[in-house]
């Protein structure tokens, strides 16, 4: 995960940023957050190649343990 978690307050959106210092080749190339139906998630993204050489994105999504009450209120206010 990135050291700085960006706030994603709009419903059903997300963003990922390039990881500047990968500690190994198995670590994701991009990391960020998503807001799905008002629930915040971490997202990790890897750029991989198929057997034919085509690039694709592989993703992992993990629910954040602590929900930030202020972020949830901002999401609710965006719906007004």
Secondary structure as GFF3:
##gff-version 3
##sequence-region A 1 80
A	DSSP	beta_strand	13	18	.	.	.	ID=ss1
A	DSSP	beta_strand	30	36	.	.	.	ID=ss2
A	DSSP	beta_strand	39	49	.	.	.	ID=ss3
A	DSSP	beta_strand	55	63	.	.	.	ID=ss4
A	DSSP	alpha_helix	69	78	.	.	.	ID=ss5
###
